[in-house]
Amino acid sequence: MKSVVDLKDVWVSYNEKIVLENINLTIKEDDFLGIIGPNGGGKTTLLKVILGLIKPNRGVVKVFGGSPENNRTLIGYVPQLSQFDTDFPATVLDVVMTGRLNQTRMFRRYSLEDKKIADKVIEEVNMSHLRHHAIGRLSGGERQRVFMARALASEPKLLLLDEPTANVDKNLDTKLWEFFNDLKKTTPIILVTHDISAVSIYVDKIACLNRRLHYEGTKEITLEALEDTYKCPVELIAHGLPHRVLKEH
């Protein structure tokens, strides 16, 4: 299976503070990787390195065999939900349609195919009933699904998701995880999350990141690996009982 992302000895620092240290990571065409770790551990920075938005101080980053900057249009990215102007004059459909734009067609009109694809992904994230609503009037979870649809509208060859289920209610949270699980059949996914129980069920591999990549390659995590990542005692709880390994119950 071909690799779509290759990081070798990647270091990133801000103002002489090391954020990522000696990161080595390979993502294959059929991978669904979940990244967990404490706040400030470098998870979002790692995604931005893959996107080419942050240039490492040292190391090599290859995306689809080339530089991240040159192949960024092949990547769909859903950032963490941030502050949003509630008066922004755009509908759900308007925002999702922007996912059909790229550097080669920035000033061209949308085609019927563009609109068909936008409608399809809006339905996939369960937002069809709100397609003509102003995005500024949506809840945080609803906006997150809109941004997910926008990323999917670009028909990405790789999907980067930064806390995609944050602020999403539990019923839709489960549906989104099931959607990711189905999507991984055709698109490699790198997903940052704090939801350890969900990630252990749905993803294929888990990486623990806190400046250094402490664990990667399987979906079972030892208690020792978690404690090494979070730098504190950790107890895994499922159905009221402690478990040393994350597995589906």
Buried (B, 14 or more C-beta within 10 A) or exposed (E): EEBBBBBEEBBBEEEEEBBBBBBEBBBBEBBBBBBBBBEEBBBBBBBBBBBBEBEBEEBEBBBBEEEBEEBBEBBBBBBBBEEEEEEEEBBBBBBBBEBBBEEEEEEEEBEEEBBEBBBBBBEBBBBEEBBEBBBBBBEEBBBBBBBBBBBBBBEBBBBBBBBBBBEBEEEBBBBBBEBBBEBBEEBBBBBBBBBBEBBBBBBBBBBBBBBBBBBBEEBEBBBEBBBBBBEEEBEBEEEEEEBEEBEEE
